[in-house]
């Protein structure tokens, strides 16, 4: 297995597309050696700039991603796209709708598109998406775009994974208060009002700008609202200019370094939490829980049971 992992590592660093695909499958399925693979490429990550595009279903995320990718390619950048699709109820895999909508990029060797399933991720971004981005980063891609399913819940995971987060809305998005409730207002670095050729676009923009004016912020970057008609490419050049402005802002005064350090800290905490949970639920503890449900749930609270089950584990850390 170690030989296979080393060969995959070599292929990734050489930009071999077959090796990239195989490595991503290994990571998604958590096959033997995937941790070693991620460790092998770790020293080569950090160069790619990561962009998150999220918003409600039907807001045009795939179309916007398509046009932004074409702009990046014209400037000579290699682009990786991680399209997080809904999970198929039949196979558990991605439905692949995004790859169908971005078919005109398929023949471009400077673009790599990977669809992956949400697999129940509450924020619309599967846990392994960041690790797949690491593979593209190590393979020499300049930009990695996360395009999320946009489940309408707090998309904190995409804001955490991306350097620049773009939130799409459409004139029909409705009462701006609903957007505030969904948490989208808190994570956006740039707002895009797509399909702005439809009625209500000007009113929606004013509502967004007013809500942004009321939003409290602990940094100097103030998100702007850009109108686009992504299926015609209108407004995408202006959006790209603002994306570069945000990157320049992050590059100043170590904002980008600090943001990536927070991301690294959160990843370490996540890995530890998952490892502890995986090893905690051995056969003995599963049996204790089963017995509790069958005979003790009327006598013992779940909180006391949890404390008893954790007691031995916690002692090992003292």
N, C-alpha and C positions, 0 to 999 in steps of 0.2 A: 504493500500500500504506500509506503514512504517513497518508493521509486516513482509511482504514478503521480503522487502529489508534487514531487520535485519536477517531474516532466511538465505538469500543468503550470507550475510556477514559472518555469522557463518559457513556456508558450505564452503566458500572460504578459510577461515582461517584453517579449518580442512582438506583442500585438497580434498574435495568432487568433483569428476569430473562432476557430474550432475549440481551441484551448479555453478561450473566454467563455464560450457557451457551456462547455463541460464543467468548468469551475463553478459557474453560476448554478448549475443543476446540483452539483455537490453541496454547495452552501445552502441552497433552498431546502434540500432534503436532509440536511445535516448528516451527510454520509460520513463514514469513517475518514478521518484526516482533514476535515474541513477547517478545524481550528488551526491545525498546522499550516494549511494553505493560507489562511488569513494572516497568520503570523509571518509567513515567508514574504508576503508582499508588503508588509506594514511599512518598511523603510522607504518604499517607493510611492507612498500615497501622500496627498497634501497639496499637489499641484493643481488638480482639477478644481474649477469653480462650480459650485453646486446651486442649481436654481430649482425652486419648488413652485409648481403651478397647481393651484387648487381652487375649488369653488363648487357651487351646486351642480348637480347633473344637468346636462344640456346647455351649459354656459359657453361651450366652445373651447374647452381646454385642449383637446387634441388638435383642433384646427390651428389654434394659436401656437402650440408647440411646433407644429409643422412649419409655420411661417418663420418663427424665430430661429428654428434650426437652419432653414435656408439662408437667412441673414448671416448666421454664424459661419456657415460653410463658405459663403462668398468672401468672408474675411479670412478664410484659410484655417479655421479652427476645426478640430475633430470633435464630434458631439456624440455622447452616449445618452440614450433615453431609457428611463425605467418607467414604464407605463403600468401603474397599479390598477388592475381591472377587478371588477367584482368576481367573487369566487363562483365557479359553476356549481350548481346544486347536484350535478350528476357525477362530475369527475373530481371536484375539489380543486381544479386548476383554474387558470385565468380564462375568461371568455374571449380574449384577444380582440376586442372591439377596436382598441386604439391602433393596433398594428394594421388592421384593415383600413382605418381612416388615414394612416400615414404611409400608404403603399407606395407613393411616388418617391419616398426616401429609401426604399428597400434596396435599390441598386447602387446607392452611393456608398462606396467603401469607407468613406470618412464618417459614416453614421452607423451606430450600433443601437438597435432597438431590442429591448427585452420586456416582455409582458410578464407580470407576476400577479398572483391572486392575493386578495386582501387577507384571506384565511382568518376572518373574524376580527381583524384589527379594528378597534373601535374608532380610531382616528383616521382610517382610510389608508394608512401606510403600513404594509407588513413589516415585521421586525427586520427581516433580512435585506430590505431595500438599501439601507445604508451600506451593508456589507457588499452587495452587488455593485454599488457605486464605487467602493474601494477597488474592486477588480478593474473597472473601467478606468479609474484614476491611475492605477499601476500600469495599465496597458497603454497609457499615453494619451488618453482623451482629455481635451482641454476644458470642456464643459460637460457636466452631467445634469440632465433635466429630470426631475421627478415629476411625473404627472399623476395626480391622485384621483381616486374614484369620486371624491367629493360627496361624502355621505351626509353633509350638513351638520355634523357634530364638531366639537372643538378639535381642530386639526393641529394640535400641539406637536405631534410627531413630525409633520412636514416642516414646521417652523424650526424645529430642533435639528433636522437633518440638512436643511438648506442654508446657504449663505445669504441668498436673496429669495424672499417669498413673495409670490405674486398671487393675489386673490382676484378671481374673475366673478363678476356679477353681470346680470342682464337687466334691461329696463323692467322686465316682468318680475324681478326678484321680490317686489312688494315692499311692504313697510320696512324702512331701514332699521327699525327697532328689532325686527326678527334677525337681521344680520348681526346686530349687536349681541343678541342673546346667543347666537350660534358660536360666538367666539372668533369669527373671522376677522372682526375689526381689530382684535388684539394682536394677530400674528402677521398682518400684511406689512410688507415694506413698500409695496406698490399696489394700487388698485387699478383694475382694468374693467371698464364698463363696455363689455363686448356686445355685438349686435346693436350698436348705437344708432343704426339707421331706422330702428323701430320707434314707434311713438313712446313718449315718456322718458327718453334718454336724458334730456336736459334737466328734467325735474329730478330724476334719480341721481344725476351727478351733483346737483345742488344739495340734495339730502345727504349724500355721502360726504361731501366736503364740510357740511355743517356738523355731522357726527364726528368727523376727524378733528374739527376745531374744538369739540368738547372733550375729546379723548385725552386723558392724562398720559404723559410720556416721560420716561426717565433718561432719554437721550436726545441728541440734537437732530436726528433724522426725522423729518415730517413727511409721511406718505402723501403722494399726490394721486389724483384720479385721472386716468387716460382713457379716452374713448377709442375703440377699435371696431372695425368690421373685419374680423379675422378671415372669413372665407373669401374676402376680396383683397386681403393684405393691407387694408387701410389702417393707419395708425401704428403699425408694428415697428416701423423705423424709429418713430418718436419714443415708443416703449423701450426699444433697445438702447437708445441714448440715455433714458432714465435709469435703466439697469446698470449701465456703465457708471453713471453718476453715483449710484448706490454702492457699487464696488469701490469707487474712489473714496467714498466716505468711510467704508469699512477698513480700507487700507490705511487711513489716517488714524493716528493715536492708538494703534494696536486694537481697534475694534474687532477686526477679523480674527486676529490671534486669540483674543479673549473669548470670542464666540465659539471658536473651534475647541478651545480648552474646556469650555463648559460642555460641549458636545462629547468630548472624550471622557470627561468625568461621568456624565450620564450613561455613556456606553459601558464603562467599567462597572458602575452600580447595577445596570441591567444584567450584564453577564453574571455577576456574582449572585444576584437575586434568582436568576433562572437556574444556575448551577445548584444553589442551596435547595430550591424547590424540587429539582429533579432528584437529587440524592436523598432528600428528606422522605419522600413517599416510597419507602421500601415496602416489602411484603408485610413486615411486622406492623408498621404504622397503618397500612391499609386495613389490616385485620383489626387493629384497635378501633379504627373508625367504624368499621362494619359492625363490630360488637356493640359499640356505643349506640348506633342507630337501631339495633335490634333489641337492646335490653336496658340501656342506661340513660337514654335521652330524657326520661321523665325525672331522673334523680340528679343529674349533673348538667350544669349549664355548658354550652359550647365553649365559653370563654375559659372556664376552669379546665376543661379537657384540653384545649389548645395549649394552655400554659403547662400542663403536665407533659404533653407530647413534646413541647419545645425545651423543657427543662434540661434534658440530657444534652441536647444539641448546644444550648447556650453555654453549658459548662465547659465544652471543648474550646470555647473562645476566651475563657477567662485565664 
